[in-house]
């Protein structure tokens, strides 16, 4: 018989638009997929594809924004539904996550989780994270080594958030020793230093 591949895919930021998922499923079905199995970590497996068809399905998945690699920087970000999906949220978390990937890739080496929380409830990640950005009435608060409902140690507004995130990325990039993870670099620099860079630059 022919070789069958098992294709493992993840949802970027733990969500997918229904229309995108339906379209993807129709297309992989046309490529010969026979079943879908749900997996932990907001992921799923596509079964029954021949090797060539699996390669085509992988390209399709990447184009539609699914996570296809363990080293995807988006794997290091936890987000809630955000203002598009929740009345409590004061942040469009998916857009912010995409902005974080672009502005501060040095933070997203997989050694830590950056939690983007639309409000102080912290639904996506109730436990503490190394860095949590929380939507607030006046802009965004940064919690270092805490949960979304902890008191932020630094603030920025809508206009300053992208550059504040970029400064955190630069802080890690410039201070990281050879072979050191982003997490250990931030731990070494300490919360006060991180907060000051985020707020003042």
C-alpha positions in Angstrom: 0.0 0.0 0.0 1.0 3.7 -0.2 2.6 5.5 2.7 0.1 7.6 4.7 1.2 10.7 6.6 -0.3 12.0 9.8 -0.4 15.8 9.7 -0.3 17.6 13.0 -1.6 21.2 13.0 -2.2 23.8 15.7 -4.6 26.7 15.9 -2.7 30.1 16.1 -3.5 31.7 19.4 -5.8 28.8 20.2 -8.5 30.0 17.8 -9.6 29.8 14.2 -12.4 31.5 12.2 -15.1 28.9 11.5 -15.1 29.8 7.8 -11.3 29.2 7.5 -11.5 25.8 9.3 -14.5 24.7 7.1 -12.6 25.7 3.9 -9.5 23.9 5.1 -11.4 20.7 5.9 -13.1 20.7 2.5 -9.7 21.1 0.8 -7.9 18.4 2.7 -10.9 16.1 2.1 -10.5 16.7 -1.6 -6.8 15.8 -1.1 -7.9 12.4 0.4 -8.0 13.0 4.1 -10.2 10.4 5.9 -10.4 11.7 9.5 -9.6 14.5 11.9 -8.5 13.8 15.5 -8.3 16.5 18.2 -5.1 16.8 20.2 -4.0 18.7 23.3 -2.7 22.2 23.0 -5.4 23.5 20.6 -4.1 21.1 17.9 -5.5 18.4 15.6 -4.3 15.6 13.3 -5.3 15.1 9.7 -5.3 11.4 8.8 -5.3 9.4 5.6 -3.2 11.6 3.3 -0.7 10.2 0.9 2.8 11.8 1.2 2.4 14.2 -1.8 -1.1 15.2 -0.6 0.2 15.8 2.9 2.8 18.2 1.5 0.1 20.1 -0.3 -2.1 20.1 2.8 0.8 21.5 4.9 1.3 24.4 2.5 -2.4 25.1 2.6 -2.3 25.0 6.4 0.6 27.5 6.6 -1.1 29.8 4.1 -4.3 29.8 6.2 -2.3 30.7 9.4 -2.3 27.3 11.2 0.7 26.5 13.3 2.7 23.8 11.5 6.1 23.9 13.4 7.1 23.3 17.0 9.4 26.4 16.8 6.6 28.7 15.7 7.0 31.9 17.8 3.2 32.0 18.2 3.5 28.9 20.4 5.0 31.1 23.1 2.0 33.5 23.3 -1.2 32.8 25.3 -4.3 34.9 24.3 -7.9 35.2 25.3 -10.7 35.9 22.8 -10.0 39.6 23.1 -12.3 42.5 22.3 -13.6 40.9 19.1 -15.0 38.0 21.1 -15.6 39.3 24.7 -17.3 42.3 26.1 -14.9 42.5 29.1 -11.8 42.7 26.9 -9.9 46.0 26.3 -7.4 44.6 23.8 -7.7 43.1 20.4 -5.5 40.2 21.5 -4.9 38.5 18.1 -3.7 41.7 16.5 -1.5 42.4 19.5 -0.1 38.9 19.3 0.8 39.4 15.6 2.4 42.7 16.6 4.4 41.0 19.3 5.7 38.4 16.8 6.8 41.2 14.5 8.1 43.6 17.2 9.8 41.3 19.7 10.8 37.9 18.3 13.6 37.6 20.8 11.0 37.1 23.5 9.4 34.2 21.7 12.1 31.5 21.8 9.8 29.1 23.6 11.5 29.5 27.0 8.7 31.6 28.4 5.0 32.4 27.8 3.9 35.9 27.1 0.2 36.2 28.2 -1.9 38.8 26.4 -5.0 39.3 28.5 -8.0 41.5 27.4 -8.8 42.3 31.0 -7.7 41.5 34.5 -9.6 38.2 34.7 -6.9 36.4 32.8 -9.1 33.6 31.3 -6.5 32.3 28.9 -3.9 31.7 31.6 -4.9 32.0 35.2 -1.5 31.0 36.5 1.5 33.4 36.5 3.5 34.1 33.4 6.9 35.8 32.9 5.3 38.6 31.1 1.6 39.5 31.0 0.1 42.4 29.0 -3.3 43.4 30.4 -5.9 45.6 28.7 -6.8 48.5 31.0 -9.1 51.5 30.6 -6.2 53.8 29.9 -4.1 51.5 27.7 -2.0 48.4 28.7 -0.4 47.3 32.0 2.6 45.0 32.2 2.8 42.4 34.9 6.2 40.7 35.4 6.2 37.2 36.9 2.5 37.4 37.8 -1.0 36.8 36.7 -3.4 39.2 34.9 -5.1 40.1 38.1 -1.9 41.2 39.8 -1.0 44.9 39.9 0.9 46.0 36.8 4.4 47.4 37.4 4.4 49.5 34.2 1.9 51.0 31.8 1.8 52.3 28.2 -1.0 53.7 26.0 -2.4 52.6 22.6 0.2 54.7 20.8 3.2 53.4 22.8 2.5 49.7 23.1 4.2 48.5 19.9 7.4 50.4 20.7 7.2 49.3 24.4 7.1 45.6 23.2 9.9 46.2 20.7 12.0 47.6 23.6 11.5 44.4 25.6 12.5 42.4 22.6 15.6 44.5 22.1 16.4 44.3 25.9 16.6 40.5 25.6 18.4 40.5 22.2 21.1 42.9 23.5 21.6 41.3 27.0 21.3 37.6 26.2 24.5 35.6 26.7 25.4 33.0 24.1 23.1 30.0 24.5 21.0 31.8 27.1 17.2 31.6 26.9 14.9 34.7 26.9 13.5 33.5 30.2 16.9 33.3 32.0 17.9 36.6 30.6 14.8 38.3 31.9 15.2 36.6 35.3 18.7 37.9 35.5 17.7 41.5 34.5 14.9 41.6 37.1 11.4 42.9 37.2 12.3 46.6 38.0 14.7 46.8 35.0 12.1 45.2 32.7 9.3 47.5 33.9 11.5 50.6 33.4 12.5 49.6 29.9 8.8 48.9 29.0 7.6 52.2 30.4 10.4 54.7 29.6 12.6 53.1 27.1 
